[in-house]
Amino acid sequence: MTYLAIKAFHIMSLISWFAVLFYLPRLFVYHAEHRDNSEFVKVVKIMERKLFRYIGIPAFWATLLSGLAMIALNPGLLTGTGWLHAKLTLIAVLIIYFFHAGRLLQALANDTDCHSGKFFRVYNEIPTLLMIAIVILAVIKPF
């Protein structure tokens, strides 16, 4: 029962974290495409900062810690067929992406980022592709 409660919490945390991973880069698109509108950028900077700091970071830690707790409660998962290792590798990439987004947020907040809206539109697709692969691995467990 404890495992299932942690798993439920993990899924809820994951949904919150992915909401940030999907929406923050979209805010970056708006930020980059409206740099000449200082009032708009001022509001977007607040949204970016609050989204990352007050939702993203807590959701990241809740997801990470609950995932580790599930592995600790069921260490046999690590000796399985390899799907979890592949999933964990993709999660490591996702964590790097999340903290890279945090660096981009700082650069945008300091007006030192020079990426285009087009760059951020492509950047925005990365978590979607990772999510698709992670969910497939978690549900189908292909190997």
SULGI-V251450 format. One record per residue. N is the residue number from 1. RES is the residue in three letters. PHI is phi in radians with two decimals (* if undefined). D_FIRST is the distance of its C-alpha to the first C-alpha in Angstrom with 2 decimals. Layout:
# SULGI-V251450
((N:RES:PHI:D_FIRST) (N:RES:PHI:D_FIRST))
This chain:
# SULGI-V251450
((1:MET:*:0.00) (2:THR:-1.06:3.82) (3:TYR:-1.03:5.39) (4:LEU:-1.16:5.19) (5:ALA:-1.13:6.25) (6:ILE:-1.16:8.68) (7:LYS:-1.09:9.75) (8:ALA:-1.07:10.63) (9:PHE:-1.08:12.45) (10:HIS:-1.06:14.07) (11:ILE:-1.13:15.42) (12:MET:-1.11:16.78) (13:SER:-1.12:18.35) (14:LEU:-1.08:19.76) (15:ILE:-1.08:21.38) (16:SER:-1.12:22.99) (17:TRP:-1.13:24.21) (18:PHE:-1.19:25.67) (19:ALA:-1.02:27.39) (20:VAL:-1.20:29.23) (21:LEU:-1.08:29.93) (22:PHE:-1.45:31.47) (23:TYR:-1.54:33.36) (24:LEU:-1.03:34.72) (25:PRO:-1.10:36.92) (26:ARG:-1.15:38.17) (27:LEU:-1.10:39.31) (28:PHE:-1.08:41.00) (29:VAL:-1.04:42.90) (30:TYR:-1.07:44.18) (31:HIS:-1.04:45.02) (32:ALA:-1.16:46.99) (33:GLU:-1.45:48.76) (34:HIS:-2.24:49.90) (35:ARG:-1.00:50.96) (36:ASP:-1.37:54.31) (37:ASN:-1.83:52.81) (38:SER:-1.09:52.11) (39:GLU:-1.18:50.74) (40:PHE:-1.12:48.21) (41:VAL:-1.07:47.22) (42:LYS:-1.04:46.85) (43:VAL:-1.20:44.24) (44:VAL:-1.11:42.41) (45:LYS:-1.05:42.28) (46:ILE:-1.13:40.53) (47:MET:-1.08:38.01) (48:GLU:-1.05:37.37) (49:ARG:-1.09:36.94) (50:LYS:-1.17:34.62) (51:LEU:-1.06:32.46) (52:PHE:-1.21:32.08) (53:ARG:-1.27:31.84) (54:TYR:-1.66:29.81) (55:ILE:-2.04:27.44) (56:GLY:-1.07:27.71) (57:ILE:-1.15:27.29) (58:PRO:-1.06:24.30) (59:ALA:-1.17:22.55) (60:PHE:-1.04:23.51) (61:TRP:-1.13:22.10) (62:ALA:-1.11:18.79) (63:THR:-1.15:18.54) (64:LEU:-1.09:19.74) (65:LEU:-1.17:17.65) (66:SER:-1.22:14.29) (67:GLY:-1.12:15.54) (68:LEU:-1.13:16.56) (69:ALA:-1.11:13.30) (70:MET:-1.12:11.66) (71:ILE:-1.17:14.70) (72:ALA:-1.11:14.52) (73:LEU:-1.34:11.08) (74:ASN:-2.42:12.51) (75:PRO:-1.12:16.28) (76:GLY:-1.07:17.26) (77:LEU:-1.03:17.27) (78:LEU:-1.33:20.45) (79:THR:-1.81:22.19) (80:GLY:-1.32:21.80) (81:THR:-1.46:24.63) (82:GLY:1.98:25.24) (83:TRP:-1.07:23.69) (84:LEU:-1.20:21.45) (85:HIS:-1.10:24.62) (86:ALA:-1.12:26.48) (87:LYS:-1.09:23.83) (88:LEU:-1.12:23.83) (89:THR:-1.12:27.62) (90:LEU:-1.14:27.68) (91:ILE:-1.16:25.34) (92:ALA:-1.05:27.85) (93:VAL:-1.10:30.58) (94:LEU:-1.12:28.74) (95:ILE:-1.15:28.41) (96:ILE:-1.04:32.14) (97:TYR:-1.02:32.90) (98:PHE:-1.05:31.10) (99:PHE:-1.27:33.07) (100:HIS:-1.16:36.21) (101:ALA:-1.06:35.80) (102:GLY:-1.09:35.71) (103:ARG:-1.19:39.00) (104:LEU:-1.11:40.48) (105:LEU:-1.02:39.52) (106:GLN:-1.09:41.47) (107:ALA:-1.11:44.41) (108:LEU:-1.16:44.50) (109:ALA:-1.11:44.28) (110:ASN:-1.59:47.21) (111:ASP:1.02:49.13) (112:THR:-1.96:49.37) (113:ASP:-1.50:47.47) (114:CYS:-2.11:49.78) (115:HIS:-1.23:47.45) (116:SER:-1.49:48.37) (117:GLY:-1.06:46.46) (118:LYS:-1.11:46.60) (119:PHE:-1.01:44.88) (120:PHE:-1.20:42.04) (121:ARG:-1.13:41.79) (122:VAL:-1.24:41.18) (123:TYR:-0.99:38.91) (124:ASN:-1.14:36.81) (125:GLU:-1.47:36.00) (126:ILE:-1.03:34.39) (127:PRO:-1.12:30.86) (128:THR:-1.14:31.01) (129:LEU:-1.12:31.97) (130:LEU:-1.13:29.31) (131:MET:-1.06:26.60) (132:ILE:-1.02:27.85) (133:ALA:-1.15:27.75) (134:ILE:-1.13:24.30) (135:VAL:-1.14:22.75) (136:ILE:-1.03:24.71) (137:LEU:-1.11:23.51) (138:ALA:-1.23:19.80) (139:VAL:-1.59:20.09) (140:ILE:-1.49:22.91) (141:LYS:0.84:22.47) (142:PRO:-1.20:26.21) (143:PHE:-2.63:26.78))
